[in-house]
Amino acid sequence: MDDTSVKSRNTILAVDDSIPMQTLIKQLLEKHYQLILVNNTIEALIVLHEEAIDLMLLDVSLPGMDGLELCRILRGIPSFSQLPIIMLTARDQIQDQVTGRLSGATEYITKPFCGEQLIAIIEQIFKGRLVQSKV
């Protein structure tokens, strides 16, 4: 694979401290997208400043700063305010989903999730059919 084909693929940053979840995300997405996997929000911030990221998958429950706080921080930084962020989390209560949206999540998907659903949402975002809502 030459450099041009790699650069033409969208880059997704997945932030999850679960190795089984990272493996699942990798199996689902690595054929279609450039994928960067990290374990925590500090690593995610480093990658965001070093790489051109097109979309982020973000777990809520993470060591140290959680995904909700990272999402709120990113929404306050102009260069990341429109970054599509999909929360992938086991927190499935209505108040969790509302909190996720209020934190700035583009989408909120609960675990376990359907791989086809995740891929469809990512494709909708990349085709411009699903945009960041202003809260």
Secondary structure, 3 states (H helix, E strand, C coil): CCHHHHHHCCEEEEECCCHHHHHHHHHHHCCCCEEEEECCHHHHHHHHHHCCCCEEEECCCCCCCCHHHHHHHHHCCHHHCCCCEEEEECCCCHHHHHHHHHHCCCEEEECCCCHHHHHHHHHHHHCCCCCCCCC
